[in-house]
Amino acid sequence: MSGPHVGRPLRRVEDRPLLVGAGLYTDDVRLPGTLHVAVVRSPHAHACLARLDVAAARGAPGVVTVVAGADVAHLGHPRPNRIVPSMKVPLPPLLARDVVRGVGEPVAAVVAESMSLARDAAERVEVEYEPLPPLAGAAAALAPGAPALFEALGDNLVLPHRWRAGDTQAAFAAAAHRVRVEVQQPRLSAMAMEPRGILAWHDPATGELRLWASTQAPFRVRADVAACIGFPESRIRVVAPLVGGGFGVKGSPYAEDVLVAWLALSLGRPVKWVATRSEDFLTTQQGRGGSIDAELAVSGDGRILGLRARVLFPLGTRLTMSGGVPAWNAARTMPGAYVVPRRAWKQPHSSRAAERRGASARSWP
């Protein structure tokens, strides 16, 4: 296009293959001999794994292998970005071993010659759970004596940080008026047209591990998979075909990406996993859900003297890349465009809580 761009329509160039059904998505990639993965997931928000028996599933038609937590204990888990030095980073296993901490937590994976055979065999995996009290909500997760979902962290606070400027106590003591507001964001799920999925193949001729993934961040997937399975990053190639929606939740690698890549290397065949719609809803990172309890100190002539606030955000039971960014942004942009000479608030003390996708947390300055 020549000349000025403002106010002129641009011709779209990507529509035709999509309109005629010629678009290529991750599940459209077909490789000879591909195996398929079905994941067995916890129906409980918080429970001990009392018994896990995969013998019947291993003997089911078309099954190549069944793996549980002990089989993949040596593998790493994708790491989130550490926003502040004080941030705690829980690293759950790829497949739960002793405890499940959320509905949808993976406990076993069945690999079979077709997706239908894998799902049929997954129903033969026998799991006995001993339910534990779920920590649903900030009060339960942060109450004195509440058990830490990840004992190595000591408690359920993950992202503590404080901003402070000036003497807020003096500002509120001198205020003619105090105004308080509580804002609750709805929690949401990114319901993309295409659920998450990944196909992995180790090319024996070149030694290259090739991944096709429904992702917004192929280079991040490459780096995390390499680190988690101990494979040279320079020999991993990640292809992101057409992605049917992402909305941020496909910007982070997931446990399934690591698991499928390792299975492809271990079995010497292409391996594919594609989430069902309900599975995608349960296991893909959700967003928002935060709450802010804020109080403003105002003078008699309407000038803002001070601000203090408590910010709460859920982060789920598996912290993904940039999972804490919405909480961080909500806190650090708190004053907005207004002049607030004295202010104090904390980066959300986000709690790990055992519910379907996590619970809330609390903090006061």
Secondary structure, 3 states (H helix, E strand, C coil): CCCCCCCCCCCCCCHHHHHCCCCCCHHHCCCCCCEEEEEEECCCCCEEEEEEECHHHHCCCCEEEEEEHHHHCCCCCCCCCCCCCCCCCCCCCCCCCCEECCCCCEEEEEEECCHHHHHHHHCCCEEEEEECCCCCCHHHHHCCCCCCCCHHHCCCECCCEEEEECCHHHHHHHCCEEEEEEEECCEECCCCCCCCEEEEEEECCCCEEEEEECCCCHHHHHHHHHHHHCCCHHHEEEECCCCCCCCCCCCCCCHHHHHHHHHHHHHCCCEEEECCHHHHHHHCCCEECCEEEEEEEECCCCCEEEEEEEEECECCCCCCCCCCHHHHHHHHCCCCCCCCCEEEEEECCCECCCCCCCCCCCCCC
